[in-house]
Amino acid sequence: MAQIPRETGLDKTAALLSEGYRFIPERCRRHHSDIFETRLMLRKAVCISGPEAAEVFYHPDRFTRKGAMPPTALKLLQDKGSVQQLSGDAHRHRKHMFMSLMTEANRERLLELFEQEWRASLAKWQSMEEVVLHYAVQGILCRAICRWSGIPLTESEAQRRTREFGAMIDGAGSVGPRNWQGMALRARTERWARELIEEERRAAQPAPEDTALHRIARYRNRDGTLFDVNTAAVELVNILRPTVAVARFITFAALALHDYPEWRGKLGGGDERERFVQEVRRFYPFFPLIGGRVQQTFEWRGYHFDEGTWVVLDIYGTDHDARAWNDPEVFRPDRFRGGNQSPYNLIPQGAGDYYKDHRCPGEWITIDLMKAAVRLLTTAMRYDVPKQDLSVDLSRLPAIPASRFIIKNVQPL
């Protein structure tokens, strides 16, 4: 039986927090291996990286997400009782609810709402001295996804929910004040979501059947019972918050347009925008890693994985793996011209099958929204990018340009 390479030292939690996205890739290079053993939060962890590792990690029913994330990150990104915490048939049954919302008609409806909100914001941006694009797009996405989900918001409510969702996302990979703020605001969001579910269940005129609010409030467990209110509220938030998180991808898309201006003139058609967006998702940092606990003992490459072993998959390193991507540190959208991605080498939102595995059900919506944003940035408006700090600190989890991408002198076209 092969021996897994092992990191020396008592615990590497501080190193993970200080190195961020580079933590696993650099150790894989050091050990000349896609796998190594270390200790995180004083617990044994086996870290793996690369497309083959992703295929192993996303093998149906091999891993459970229960007990595989720090409690604070779990609370901010998924929460107990969510679809990500389920396994086997229970997971597939719950996942069907999410996938049933991802119809072509529903996706088109969300894009229409997104563009409406963007153009309404564009009219306001004209009179502003400067616009912090990341925060502005968070607001656009929050209003659009709430409308799409059947949740009306006043302007003050939209600002409040945007701040809450943004704090959850920003605090998920940190310890200290950012995390504490996200936790505090998450509690307020969940109270609001519980009230929405209860009101929907009592309503004489419920929300339309194709909305997330109606579908989640009325969806039934495998035994025919309705979700309890807490679970329904968690899953409603798990529709809204991840959509607001797409603002990070859109901010990185704006950064790519700025850093690689030659691409602005190449994005006239859908195929070009698709390739550009996919490269943004591959190249720029989103969330760095994901954990799972072994449910069924197995072997891989001669390494033995016992039941209960905590395994951490390197998302960022897999998206930058030189065996899957030529010159992975070069921004090159044309690498997608031949459909170069597979279910296991491009994994910013998980790997495998949407229906059977833990791949994000909103990945199609993410790509749709990014393509729409790129089209609006390049054809619907003119703007200047003033001097600012656009550096991306890979030790910060999750990463974002330091200035959040400021634009000035906005004019509609």
Steps between C-alpha positions, in 0.01 A plus 500: 500500500646839399583752772339842457763780511474677835555860604718552804384711791215491748236697309480702177184705561698823533686420176170440317363833621818687404560327163139462390460372147868401477498272804420170329661564156835597652512192721404275211795641306728457801401135544485434122159348569128566453444389858645575842398468862502786747313625806243781486318622809692222682335233285656271244422620147592341168533765228462402134526696175449461125232368263547137606465603862181692417355192332581292809356763734174540306439128451132452596446416869872463574517812722266683731523872567388453863777594740725605213493880538581731791168583675526871425564444128218244490260746661584776254516295178252213541368449854386184673220312329584637155522293182881503521483319834297211356622181336362222283131495409418781743748728323374406153137561604583847638725579204207432265318796657786734415549362151128534427547877528775505237277477195585701191195722551593570862859580407384740229266668747785558744717647224222743406467613862877532533522719191208715619672558833835569332354759263308666782826523695682631195276805499604571861871436439511792253458750783742333740860613538609137515343155516646207692396235252516200733260648753274642228472160327423330831198730530391432142522125552318513834206692354487280190514164680242608759260609226567173316433303818163670560625726780408869469749742658483869580817698431595503868439124524711440190788693655466305824492158330791591271709591802406176677573272205823684425619464860427126500708447187783728610527348846486133404874446462619713789533505876433808709287809425408415139373161607321635808317759293393240248371273776302778664339609175428139397280462810299804393467368144373163619229664713386690191506182289295307758238776494487480119443123509227527764326781313516305172343196662217711642447714192164494323688609186839327513797588284502355145577128482826546308655725768750381759289627791195298394700190403696485826206586725290223342767237430467171684748258649516142377248401768249753364535757779576866441843630592508638851511879495867518597609267219285683246650833610855362471438376147339829396810684621705242306336628182541869577847525658693303230345716230623814674842330516512510119595866546853377572521327164357808326753724675778270380351513149521882512859470621579267209351748253726766653816287519451343155335781300563322170209273591244781510482504122478121471184448704237572238342154497376251755777247434771758568330614821460138609871433458592825674273427795626145538857624510407757765351219708812288454765769537380716789454377859152422626486256793828311553405156628225270623496226761333161527505199733541151360177297520628183336857371537683508165844508340646743249845469344590247767401736783244373751217725618323383815139584579484835680824638349482876443599578141548851362482556122704784350261691271731788406798273434292268283385793288870591460635149447764506224413144396147609410572857387794617289659808657242508780624834638432670166156650433402340169126466421573328169604190693124428515452519125492122468292432808811427704327474837380178661282438807821465703758750374290820519351491848456852646149395610558129552543199274310202369132475408244767590228254595700224671793684657562813705571723200338842546150499344535872427809468282301552178346815647846622602627467144185665361531797736870543430444499124223756538722721718787482250261597220369796703849614598620495139193611302261686732732744674821696486708561813847591622709294739692741725827418668431266793627188675381212281730243657350164595634362827495120480538474876158661544210252505296561292716719277386823335680797336611728783304801370196289399543655152412868485363660182437869420339716231237239421299566186238272340543412134 
